[in-house]
Amino acid sequence: MVQPPKAPALKPSALRGDYSCAASDYTVAQDWERYGPDEHAIWATLYRRQIDLIERYAAPEVLAGVRALGASPAQIPRFEEANRVLLNATDWRIVAVPGLIPEQVFFDHLAHRRFPVTVWIRRREELDYLVEPDVFHDFFGHVPLLTNPIFARFMQAYGEAGPKALSTPGGLAMLSRLYWYMVEFGLIRTATGLRVYGAGILSSKGETVYSIDSPEPQRIAFELVRVMRTEYRIDDFQRTYFVLDSFEQLFEACYNTDFAPMYLQYGSLPPLGADAG
């Protein structure tokens, strides 16, 4: 995935999804029966190549979530089936959306334990790169960790923090960087070494390997202010990854911090470079 949370501010007409039937909260019906054989085949291709990689590279919590969801490698998942698992595990559910949605709507969904999942799937020529999130990125990358109570609670707190960011100059950019580095491109230390949990990495064949094995990027221990001040790459693999010791560390650092003073102190300053040491 190569768009941060601020990307939903783009006009729907510029996006691929069909917004014509969206409700006021931007939700739509998944309409699973409309997926054709080629769309299911694209899902199968993406799923099979990533499942082998994440067995080696993903955090244990991700693998546990993938197994709990029980998605088939043969076809795009039915959202209602995933929701039975999520509701039982963390009282979350996923909602179908046409694609990227406005920030305030996105935050409200998260604050109420609803994760928006795009209904369409990428084309074959986009297997390795696409600009907007599709159903594979959203479901395979994000949904497994919503079965984890600690990470799911962080996501809810993130949504609850949205209105303050929207009303404070510089706040949205800083909060978006937190999402980018901690939700899309996060790494975590485990008993067996460094592992991937970020959705943007998990849904990318190349970056899954690169983020752990490549000597090129820098991997920096999580520090909240540093994360929220650091710019990111949207057109290439990341030059910087931030590393958690645990999901508890992320939740406690964010839940116990009033972001307003940080926005006032740093929001008007230029961000640190994506490859700043």
C-alpha positions as CSV (number, residue, x, y, z in Angstrom):
1,M,0.0,0.0,0.0
2,V,1.4,3.4,-0.9
3,Q,-1.1,5.9,0.5
4,P,-1.3,7.3,4.0
5,P,-4.6,8.0,5.9
6,K,-4.7,11.5,4.5
7,A,-5.2,10.1,1.0
8,P,-9.0,9.7,1.5
9,A,-9.2,13.5,1.1
10,L,-8.8,12.9,-2.7
11,K,-12.1,13.5,-4.5
12,P,-14.0,10.2,-5.1
13,S,-14.1,11.0,-8.8
14,A,-10.3,10.6,-8.9
15,L,-10.4,7.1,-7.4
16,R,-11.1,3.7,-8.9
17,G,-14.0,2.6,-6.8
18,D,-17.7,3.1,-7.5
19,Y,-18.9,5.6,-5.0
20,S,-22.3,6.0,-6.6
21,C,-24.1,3.6,-4.2
22,A,-22.2,4.4,-1.0
23,A,-24.1,5.3,2.1
24,S,-23.4,8.5,4.1
25,D,-20.6,6.7,6.0
26,Y,-19.2,5.5,2.7
27,T,-20.2,1.9,3.2
28,V,-21.4,-0.4,0.4
29,A,-22.5,-4.0,0.1
30,Q,-19.6,-6.3,-0.6
31,D,-21.8,-8.1,-3.3
32,W,-19.5,-11.1,-3.2
33,E,-21.4,-12.9,-6.0
34,R,-20.3,-10.2,-8.5
35,Y,-16.6,-11.3,-8.3
36,G,-15.6,-13.1,-11.4
37,P,-13.3,-16.1,-11.9
38,D,-10.3,-13.9,-12.8
39,E,-10.8,-11.7,-9.7
40,H,-10.7,-14.8,-7.5
41,A,-7.7,-16.1,-9.4
42,I,-5.8,-12.8,-8.7
43,W,-6.6,-13.2,-5.0
44,A,-5.3,-16.8,-5.2
45,T,-2.1,-15.7,-6.8
46,L,-1.5,-12.9,-4.2
47,Y,-2.5,-15.1,-1.3
48,R,-0.4,-18.1,-2.1
49,R,2.8,-16.2,-2.7
50,Q,2.3,-14.1,0.5
51,I,1.3,-16.9,2.8
52,D,4.6,-18.7,2.2
53,L,6.5,-15.5,2.9
54,I,4.7,-14.5,6.1
55,E,5.3,-18.0,7.6
56,R,8.9,-16.9,7.7
57,Y,8.7,-13.1,8.1
58,A,5.5,-12.2,10.0
59,A,5.0,-11.6,13.7
60,P,3.3,-14.5,15.5
61,E,0.2,-12.4,16.2
62,V,-0.3,-11.9,12.4
63,L,0.0,-15.6,11.8
64,A,-2.5,-16.3,14.6
65,G,-4.9,-13.9,13.0
66,V,-4.6,-15.3,9.5
67,R,-5.3,-18.8,10.9
68,A,-8.2,-17.6,13.0
69,L,-9.9,-15.9,10.0
70,G,-9.5,-19.1,7.9
71,A,-9.6,-17.2,4.6
72,S,-9.4,-19.5,1.6
73,P,-6.5,-19.1,-0.8
74,A,-8.9,-20.0,-3.6
75,Q,-11.4,-17.1,-3.4
76,I,-11.9,-13.5,-2.1
77,P,-13.2,-13.8,1.5
78,R,-16.8,-13.1,2.4
79,F,-16.8,-10.2,4.9
80,E,-19.7,-11.6,6.9
81,E,-17.7,-14.8,7.6
82,A,-14.7,-12.8,8.8
83,N,-17.0,-10.7,11.0
84,R,-18.1,-13.7,13.0
85,V,-14.4,-14.3,14.0
86,L,-13.7,-10.6,14.7
87,L,-16.8,-10.0,16.8
88,N,-16.0,-13.0,18.9
89,A,-12.3,-12.1,19.3
90,T,-12.3,-8.3,19.8
91,D,-15.8,-7.0,19.1
92,W,-14.6,-5.5,15.8
93,R,-16.0,-5.9,12.4
94,I,-15.1,-5.0,8.8
95,V,-17.3,-2.8,6.6
96,A,-17.2,-2.7,2.8
97,V,-16.2,0.6,1.2
98,P,-15.6,1.6,-2.5
99,G,-12.0,2.5,-1.8
100,L,-10.3,5.4,0.0
101,I,-12.7,7.5,2.2
102,P,-12.5,10.9,3.9
103,E,-10.4,11.2,7.0
104,Q,-13.2,12.1,9.4
105,V,-15.3,9.1,8.2
106,F,-12.2,6.8,8.5
107,F,-11.5,7.9,12.0
108,D,-15.2,7.5,13.0
109,H,-15.2,3.9,11.7
110,L,-12.1,3.0,13.7
111,A,-13.4,4.7,16.9
112,H,-16.5,2.5,16.7
113,R,-14.5,-0.7,16.0
114,R,-15.2,-0.9,12.3
115,F,-12.4,-1.3,9.8
116,P,-13.1,-0.2,6.2
117,V,-12.1,-2.8,3.6
118,T,-12.1,-2.0,-0.1
119,V,-14.3,-4.2,-2.2
120,W,-12.4,-4.3,-5.6
121,I,-9.2,-6.2,-6.3
122,R,-6.2,-5.1,-8.3
123,R,-5.5,-6.0,-11.9
124,R,-2.9,-8.5,-13.0
125,E,-0.5,-5.9,-14.1
126,E,-0.7,-4.4,-10.6
127,L,0.3,-7.6,-8.7
128,D,3.4,-5.9,-7.3
129,Y,2.3,-2.2,-7.0
130,L,-0.8,-0.2,-6.9
131,V,-1.6,3.3,-5.7
132,E,-4.9,2.7,-3.9
133,P,-5.6,-0.1,-1.3
134,D,-7.6,-3.0,-2.7
135,V,-9.3,-5.9,-1.0
136,F,-6.1,-7.9,-0.8
137,H,-4.2,-5.2,0.9
138,D,-7.0,-4.3,3.3
139,F,-8.0,-7.9,4.2
140,F,-4.8,-9.8,4.1
141,G,-2.7,-6.9,5.4
142,H,-4.9,-5.3,8.1
143,V,-7.6,-7.7,9.2
144,P,-5.6,-10.5,10.9
145,L,-4.2,-8.1,13.6
146,L,-7.7,-7.0,14.4
147,T,-8.1,-10.4,16.1
148,N,-5.4,-9.3,18.6
149,P,-7.0,-7.4,21.6
150,I,-4.1,-5.1,22.2
151,F,-3.6,-4.0,18.6
152,A,-7.3,-3.8,18.1
153,R,-7.6,-1.4,21.1
154,F,-4.8,0.7,19.7
155,M,-6.7,1.0,16.4
156,Q,-9.8,2.2,18.2
157,A,-7.7,4.7,20.2
158,Y,-6.2,5.9,16.9
159,G,-9.6,6.6,15.5
160,E,-10.6,8.4,18.7
161,A,-7.6,10.6,18.3
162,G,-8.6,11.7,14.8
163,P,-10.9,14.7,15.6
164,K,-8.2,16.5,17.6
165,A,-5.7,16.0,14.8
166,L,-8.2,17.3,12.2
167,S,-8.8,20.5,14.3
168,T,-5.1,21.3,15.1
169,P,-2.7,22.8,12.5
170,G,-0.2,20.1,11.6
171,G,-2.0,17.5,13.6
172,L,-3.3,15.4,10.7
173,A,0.1,15.1,9.1
174,M,1.7,13.9,12.4
175,L,-1.1,11.4,13.1
176,S,-0.8,10.1,9.5
177,R,2.9,9.4,10.0
178,L,2.0,7.4,13.1
179,Y,-0.4,5.3,11.0
180,W,2.0,4.9,8.2
181,Y,5.0,3.7,10.2
182,M,3.1,1.8,12.9
183,V,0.1,0.3,11.0
184,E,1.3,0.1,7.4
185,F,5.1,-0.5,7.8
186,G,5.7,-1.6,11.4
187,L,8.3,-4.1,12.5
188,I,8.4,-5.9,15.9
189,R,11.1,-7.7,17.9
190,T,10.2,-11.3,18.8
191,A,11.8,-14.2,20.5
192,T,12.9,-15.5,17.0
193,G,14.1,-12.2,15.7
194,L,12.8,-9.1,13.8
195,R,9.4,-9.7,12.2
196,V,6.8,-7.9,10.1
197,Y,3.4,-6.8,11.2
198,G,2.6,-3.7,9.0
199,A,-0.1,-4.2,6.4
200,G,1.8,-2.4,3.7
201,I,4.7,-4.8,4.1
202,L,2.5,-7.9,4.5
203,S,0.7,-7.3,1.3
204,S,3.9,-6.7,-0.7
205,K,6.1,-9.6,-1.9
206,G,9.2,-7.5,-2.4
207,E,8.9,-5.4,0.8
208,T,8.3,-8.4,3.0
209,V,11.7,-9.6,2.3
210,Y,13.4,-6.2,1.9
211,S,12.2,-4.9,5.3
212,I,13.9,-7.7,7.2
213,D,16.8,-8.9,5.1
214,S,18.0,-5.9,3.2
215,P,21.0,-4.0,4.6
216,E,19.8,-0.8,2.9
217,P,17.0,0.6,5.2
218,Q,17.6,1.8,8.7
219,R,15.6,0.2,11.5
220,I,15.1,2.5,14.5
221,A,13.6,1.7,17.9
222,F,10.1,3.1,18.4
223,E,10.0,6.6,19.8
224,L,6.6,8.3,19.5
225,V,7.8,11.9,18.7
226,R,10.4,10.7,16.2
227,V,7.8,8.5,14.4
228,M,5.3,11.4,14.2
229,R,7.9,13.8,12.8
230,T,9.4,11.5,10.1
231,E,8.3,11.8,6.5
232,Y,7.7,8.6,4.5
233,R,8.1,7.2,1.0
234,I,4.9,6.6,-1.1
235,D,6.6,5.6,-4.3
236,D,9.2,3.1,-3.2
237,F,10.3,0.8,-0.4
238,Q,10.7,2.6,2.9
239,R,14.2,3.9,3.8
240,T,13.3,3.8,7.5
241,Y,11.3,1.3,9.6
242,F,10.5,1.8,13.3
243,V,10.7,-1.3,15.5
244,L,8.4,-2.1,18.5
245,D,9.3,-4.2,21.4
246,S,5.7,-5.2,21.8
247,F,2.2,-4.1,20.9
248,E,1.7,-3.1,24.5
249,Q,4.5,-0.6,24.0
250,L,2.7,1.0,21.1
251,F,-0.7,1.1,22.9
252,E,0.7,2.5,26.1
253,A,2.8,5.2,24.4
254,C,-0.2,6.5,22.4
255,Y,-3.0,6.0,24.9
256,N,-1.1,7.7,27.7
257,T,0.0,10.7,25.6
258,D,-1.9,13.9,25.0
259,F,-1.1,14.6,21.3
260,A,-2.2,18.2,21.4
261,P,1.0,19.6,22.9
262,M,3.0,17.6,20.4
263,Y,1.0,19.1,17.5
264,L,1.5,22.6,18.9
265,Q,5.3,22.1,19.4
266,Y,6.1,20.2,16.1
267,G,3.1,20.6,13.8
268,S,4.5,23.8,12.1
269,L,8.0,22.5,11.8
270,P,9.3,20.7,8.7
271,P,9.2,16.9,9.0
272,L,12.4,14.9,9.4
273,G,13.5,13.3,6.1
274,A,12.4,9.7,5.3
275,D,16.0,8.6,5.5
276,A,17.1,10.9,8.4
277,G,19.6,9.2,10.7
